[in-house]
Amino acid sequence: MATDYWLNKLIFDLQGPDGKDQWSNHREETIDKYPVSAEIRQALIDDNYAYLYPLTNPYLMRFFLLISGNDDQKSIEILSAIEVNEETAHG
């Protein structure tokens, strides 16, 4: 499975100075700026990291977990719980 350009672009752009505020307080408006699929949109709203992980650059995913309010330990737990197989592994 390939990464999704617009999902990765959205997460990359959240690295800006107002990224945490945009994600925490204006999530739907932020998502609306990017032409992501309905499934990705819903996964972003639901914090469905297992769905998003195979579509996201691993470095951006780590940042995304932190900006979503997860500390280091929780981020590691989330990533460790995601089942990775040939279809979902990053190439």
VENDAKA-V619560 format. One record per residue. N is the residue number from 0. RES is the residue in one letter. PHI is phi in degrees with one decimal (NA if undefined). PSI is psi in whole degrees, -180 to 180 (NA if undefined). D_CENTER is the distance of its C-alpha to the mean C-alpha in Angstrom with 2 decimals. Layout:
{{N;RES;PHI;PSI;D_CENTER} {N;RES;PHI;PSI;D_CENTER}}
//
This chain:
{{0;M;NA;135;15.57} {1;A;-88.4;157;14.41} {2;T;-71.8;158;11.14} {3;D;-99.9;119;10.52} {4;Y;-55.9;-51;11.81} {5;W;-69.0;-34;10.87} {6;L;-62.7;-47;7.13} {7;N;-65.1;-37;7.53} {8;K;-63.5;-44;10.16} {9;L;-58.0;-50;8.48} {10;I;-64.8;-42;6.24} {11;F;-57.9;-45;9.60} {12;D;-65.8;-24;11.60} {13;L;-69.1;-11;10.25} {14;Q;-73.5;-7;12.14} {15;G;-68.5;173;15.25} {16;P;-60.6;-28;17.71} {17;D;-106.9;16;16.71} {18;G;-59.3;-46;12.91} {19;K;-63.4;-42;12.96} {20;D;-63.5;-45;15.56} {21;Q;-58.2;-44;13.90} {22;W;-74.6;-40;10.82} {23;S;-73.6;-38;13.26} {24;N;-113.1;-13;16.13} {25;H;-140.4;42;15.34} {26;R;-57.7;-53;12.05} {27;E;-64.2;-40;13.73} {28;E;-65.1;-36;15.66} {29;T;-66.1;-46;12.79} {30;I;-61.1;-37;11.15} {31;D;-59.5;-21;14.79} {32;K;-76.1;-9;15.09} {33;Y;-124.9;137;13.18} {34;P;-81.6;64;14.70} {35;V;-86.2;158;11.94} {36;S;-66.8;164;13.54} {37;A;-61.6;-36;14.46} {38;E;-67.8;-42;12.71} {39;I;-67.7;-41;9.22} {40;R;-56.5;-48;10.31} {41;Q;-64.7;-40;11.51} {42;A;-62.9;-38;8.62} {43;L;-65.5;-43;6.68} {44;I;-65.6;-38;10.13} {45;D;-87.3;0;10.77} {46;D;54.4;43;7.93} {47;N;-86.6;80;8.43} {48;Y;-65.9;-32;6.52} {49;A;-63.2;-36;9.47} {50;Y;-72.1;-41;9.05} {51;L;-75.0;-32;5.62} {52;Y;-52.4;-51;6.83} {53;P;-67.8;-14;9.77} {54;L;-96.2;-3;8.41} {55;T;-118.7;141;6.46} {56;N;-58.3;133;8.90} {57;P;-56.4;-36;9.48} {58;Y;-68.8;-40;10.31} {59;L;-68.5;-36;7.32} {60;M;-62.5;-41;5.31} {61;R;-61.5;-46;8.37} {62;F;-60.5;-44;8.39} {63;F;-60.2;-41;5.17} {64;L;-61.9;-39;7.00} {65;L;-69.0;-45;10.04} {66;I;-68.4;-21;9.52} {67;S;-82.0;2;8.64} {68;G;100.3;9;12.11} {69;N;-94.8;131;12.15} {70;D;-77.2;-180;14.90} {71;D;-56.5;-48;15.38} {72;Q;-61.8;-46;17.15} {73;K;-64.4;-39;14.76} {74;S;-61.2;-43;11.80} {75;I;-63.6;-42;14.33} {76;E;-61.5;-44;15.37} {77;I;-61.9;-49;12.07} {78;L;-65.1;-38;11.64} {79;S;-67.5;-29;15.38} {80;A;-80.8;-14;15.44} {81;I;-79.5;122;13.34} {82;E;-73.7;122;16.14} {83;V;-107.9;128;16.05} {84;N;-134.3;-174;18.72} {85;E;-57.6;-35;19.97} {86;E;-73.8;-30;17.97} {87;T;-104.8;-9;14.54} {88;A;-67.7;143;15.47} {89;H;-76.5;133;14.32} {90;G;-91.9;NA;17.55}}
//
